[in-house]
């Protein structure tokens, strides 16, 4: 076979491989449940209160978990997204399997880091199994918890940063494998001026922020030219990914402000549009072509190409519709 025959040409974009890590209780499972036709493999047993989504309890051993992923790849049914919730439990299973293989009590017992080398090998096999599912057109999403670690950078010295709770080698393999790694956290603000105001204190605003590029104190990356920070929402994230995949320009973000300031991004407007569409659907309204506002809204949002002005126009039209509707047929409009 010649090299020309081996050359890969651009075809339809593959579904994204997504990793999201953040503190407990911030809504990672809910994020996974909002993905299209998702199946949550509930290793953490934390998806019990999430309604309207398929859930699998996960399996209790490493080999059984690999077999589960192979079964899904062979017969995916109608799922369009697979959510592993969370990777931390899977790593525990992999470590137990390594200890059984090597006849040790702890993965750190074998000399020269042999246990961790075996763990990385097993983990790469698992990622390959997930790629087989992705090959069927299914989005892969791995959720994970956070930890902090001291990082040494030769240019700036040591500093603390958020990373996944996964081990060093498994996290590095996962980070390289993923198309998107997002760090989610509660937005922080401040009251007063540190060093000058004796009443200074940090504040948690309650807003959930998804960081898409590496910054001071956390690891993140993406292959989609996304805004460096956005509201933690599946609709906002997938709008940015799809805009990149179809070759549409993504709005260049302004420099990130200090945490105490507020910035309105395309993601923020998309969330409001989503809420307005749901309100219209709750009233029983339909668009002019008989569709739900939520379904039509997603299509229009993608057509706006993350343009803030166009999204604001859609939002204004929806607010006008909800304020003046008499129960007839309406349709949100995007600006020309």
C-alpha positions in Angstrom: 0.0 0.0 0.0 1.4 3.4 -1.0 1.5 6.4 1.4 -1.2 8.1 -0.7 -3.6 5.3 0.1 -2.7 5.5 3.7 -3.3 9.3 3.9 -6.3 10.4 6.0 -8.5 12.9 4.4 -10.9 15.3 6.1 -14.3 13.7 6.6 -17.2 14.5 9.0 -15.8 15.5 12.4 -15.6 12.8 15.0 -17.6 13.1 18.2 -15.6 14.9 20.9 -13.8 13.1 23.7 -14.6 15.2 26.8 -13.1 15.2 30.3 -14.6 17.5 32.9 -13.2 17.6 36.5 -14.2 19.7 39.4 -15.3 19.6 43.1 -18.1 17.4 44.4 -21.6 18.9 44.2 -20.9 21.3 41.4 -23.1 19.6 38.8 -20.8 17.3 36.8 -23.4 14.5 36.7 -26.2 16.9 35.7 -23.9 18.2 33.0 -23.5 14.6 31.7 -27.2 14.0 31.9 -27.8 17.1 29.7 -25.8 15.6 26.8 -27.9 14.2 23.9 -29.4 10.7 24.5 -26.8 10.0 27.2 -26.1 6.8 29.1 -24.5 7.5 32.5 -22.3 4.7 33.8 -22.9 5.5 37.5 -19.8 4.3 39.2 -20.1 7.0 41.9 -23.7 6.1 42.6 -24.5 9.8 42.5 -27.0 9.9 39.6 -30.0 8.6 41.6 -31.7 12.0 41.6 -31.1 12.7 37.9 -34.3 12.0 36.0 -35.1 11.4 32.4 -31.7 9.7 31.5 -30.5 6.2 31.1 -28.2 4.9 33.9 -26.1 1.9 34.3 -24.8 1.0 37.8 -21.3 0.1 36.4 -19.6 -3.1 37.1 -17.5 -4.0 40.2 -14.2 -5.2 38.6 -11.8 -4.0 36.0 -12.3 -6.8 33.6 -16.1 -6.6 34.0 -15.9 -2.8 33.2 -13.9 -3.4 30.1 -16.4 -6.0 29.0 -19.2 -3.5 29.6 -17.6 -1.0 27.3 -17.1 -3.7 24.6 -20.7 -4.6 24.9 -21.8 -1.0 24.4 -19.5 -0.7 21.4 -21.0 -3.8 19.9 -24.6 -2.8 20.6 -25.0 0.9 21.4 -28.7 1.0 21.0 -30.0 4.5 20.7 -27.4 6.3 22.9 -25.5 9.3 21.5 -23.4 10.1 24.5 -21.6 7.9 27.1 -20.8 9.4 30.4 -18.3 7.7 32.8 -19.2 9.0 36.3 -16.5 9.0 37.6 -13.0 7.9 36.4 -11.8 7.8 40.0 -13.7 4.5 40.7 -12.4 3.0 37.5 -8.9 3.7 38.5 -9.5 1.9 41.9 -10.6 -1.1 39.9 -7.6 -0.9 37.6 -5.2 -0.7 40.7 -6.9 -3.8 42.2 -6.4 -5.7 38.9 -2.7 -4.7 38.8 -2.2 -5.9 42.4 -3.9 -9.2 41.5 -1.6 -9.6 38.5 1.6 -8.8 40.4 0.6 -10.5 43.6 1.1 -7.4 45.8 -1.0 -5.6 48.4 -0.4 -2.1 47.1 0.4 -0.7 43.7 3.4 1.1 45.2 4.9 -2.2 46.5 6.8 -3.3 43.3 10.2 -1.7 42.9 11.0 0.8 40.2 7.4 1.9 39.7 6.5 -1.3 38.0 3.0 -1.2 39.5 2.3 2.2 38.0 3.6 1.2 34.6 1.2 -1.7 34.6 -1.6 0.6 35.7 -0.9 3.0 32.8 -1.0 0.1 30.3 -4.4 -1.1 31.6 -5.7 2.5 31.5 -4.6 3.0 27.9 -6.5 -0.2 27.0 -9.7 1.3 28.6 -9.3 4.5 26.6 -8.9 2.4 23.5 -12.2 0.6 24.3 -13.9 4.0 24.7 -12.5 5.0 21.3 -14.3 2.0 19.8 -17.6 3.4 21.2 -16.7 6.8 19.8 -16.2 5.2 16.4 -19.9 4.4 16.4 -20.7 8.2 16.5 -21.1 8.5 20.2 -19.7 11.4 22.3 -17.5 10.2 25.2 -17.5 12.1 28.5 -15.3 11.2 31.5 -16.1 13.0 34.8 -13.5 13.2 37.6 -13.0 14.8 41.0 -10.4 17.4 41.8 -7.2 17.4 44.0 -4.5 20.0 44.5 -0.8 19.4 43.9 2.4 21.4 44.0 3.8 21.9 40.5 7.3 22.9 39.8 7.9 25.2 36.7 11.5 26.0 35.9 10.5 29.5 34.8 8.3 30.6 37.8 9.1 28.1 40.5 6.6 26.1 42.6 2.9 26.8 42.8 -0.3 25.0 43.7 -2.8 24.0 41.0 -6.0 21.9 40.6 -5.7 18.6 38.9 -7.8 15.4 38.6 -7.7 13.0 41.6 -6.4 10.4 39.1 -2.9 9.2 39.5 -0.1 11.0 37.7 0.3 8.5 34.9 -3.4 7.8 34.3 -4.2 11.5 34.4 -1.4 12.2 31.9 -2.7 9.5 29.5 -6.3 10.8 29.8 -5.2 14.4 29.3 -3.4 13.5 26.1 -6.2 11.4 24.8 -9.0 13.9 25.3 -10.1 16.6 22.8 -11.4 18.7 25.6 -10.4 18.9 29.2 -12.4 21.4 31.3 -12.0 22.5 34.9 -15.2 23.6 36.5 -15.4 25.5 39.7 -17.5 28.0 41.6 -16.7 31.6 40.6 -14.8 33.5 43.2 -15.0 37.2 44.0 -13.7 39.4 46.8 -15.0 42.0 49.2 -12.5 44.7 50.0 -8.9 45.2 48.9 -6.4 42.6 50.1 -3.6 44.3 52.1 -5.5 47.5 52.6 -9.0 46.6 53.8 -9.0 44.8 57.2 -12.5 43.4 56.3 -11.2 41.8 53.1 -12.5 38.3 52.5 -13.0 36.1 49.4 -16.5 35.4 48.2 -18.0 32.5 46.3 -20.6 33.9 43.9 -22.4 30.6 43.3 -21.9 30.8 39.5 -20.4 27.8 38.0 -17.6 28.5 35.5 -16.0 26.1 33.0 -12.4 26.8 32.1 -11.4 25.6 28.7 -7.7 26.6 28.5 -4.9 26.2 31.0 -4.6 29.0 33.5 -3.0 29.9 36.7 -3.9 27.2 39.2 -5.6 24.6 37.0 -5.1 22.4 33.9 -7.4 22.6 30.9 -7.2 22.3 27.1 -9.3 22.2 24.0 -8.9 21.6 20.3 -11.8 23.8 19.3 -10.6 27.4 19.9 -13.1 27.9 22.6 -13.4 31.0 24.8 -11.1 30.5 27.8 -14.0 30.5 30.3 -17.8 30.0 29.9 -20.8 29.2 31.9 -20.9 25.5 32.9 -23.5 24.3 30.4 -23.5 21.5 27.8 -25.4 23.7 25.3 -22.8 26.5 25.6 -19.9 24.0 25.2 -21.3 22.1 22.2 -22.2 25.3 20.4 -18.6 26.3 20.5 -17.4 22.9 19.4 -19.8 22.6 16.5 -18.9 26.1 15.3 -15.3 25.1 15.1 -16.1 21.7 13.4 -18.0 23.3 10.6 -15.3 25.9 10.0 -17.2 28.9 11.4 -15.1 31.6 13.1 -15.4 31.6 16.8 -15.7 35.0 18.4 -12.4 36.1 19.8 -12.7 36.6 23.5 -11.6 39.7 25.4 -8.9 39.4 28.0 -10.3 37.5 31.0 -11.2 40.0 33.8 -10.3 39.7 37.5 -12.6 37.1 39.2 -14.5 39.9 41.0 -15.7 41.4 37.7 -18.5 40.1 35.6 -18.4 39.5 31.8 -21.2 38.5 29.5 -20.2 35.9 27.1 -22.1 34.1 24.3 -22.4 31.2 26.7 -24.3 33.4 29.2 -26.8 34.5 26.5 -27.2 31.0 25.3 -28.2 29.9 28.8 -30.9 32.7 29.0 -32.2 31.7 25.5 -32.4 28.1 26.7 -34.4 29.2 29.8 -36.8 31.3 27.6 -37.4 28.5 25.2 -38.3 26.2 28.1 -40.7 28.8 29.4 -42.3 29.0 26.0 -42.6 25.2 25.7 -44.1 25.2 29.3 -46.9 27.4 28.0 -47.6 25.0 25.2 -46.4 27.4 22.4 -45.1 26.1 19.1 -42.9 27.6 16.4 -44.4 28.4 13.0 -43.2 25.0 11.7 -44.8 23.1 14.6 -41.6 22.5 16.6 -40.8 23.1 20.2 -39.1 26.3 21.0 -36.2 24.4 22.7 -35.6 22.4 19.5 -35.9 25.4 17.2 -33.8 27.6 19.6 -30.8 25.2 19.5 -30.9 25.4 15.7 -31.0 29.2 15.7 -28.3 29.5 18.3 -25.9 27.4 16.2 -26.7 29.7 13.2 -25.6 32.7 15.2 -22.0 31.4 15.2 -21.5 32.6 18.8 -22.0 36.2 17.7 -23.0 38.1 20.8 -25.1 40.7 19.0 -27.1 38.1 17.1 -27.7 36.0 20.2 -28.9 39.2 22.0 -31.3 39.8 19.1 -32.7 36.2 19.5 -33.1 36.7 23.3 -34.9 40.0 22.7 -37.3 38.4 20.2 -38.0 35.5 22.7 -38.8 38.0 25.5 -41.1 39.9 23.1 -42.8 36.6 22.2 -43.3 35.6 25.8 -44.6 39.0 26.7 -47.1 39.4 23.9 -48.1 35.9 23.0 -51.8 35.1 23.0 -51.2 31.4 22.7 -50.8 31.3 19.0 -48.0 30.0 16.9 -44.7 32.0 17.3 -41.1 31.6 16.2 -37.9 33.1 17.6 -36.0 35.1 15.0 -32.3 35.6 14.6 -31.0 39.0 13.5 -30.1 39.4 9.9 
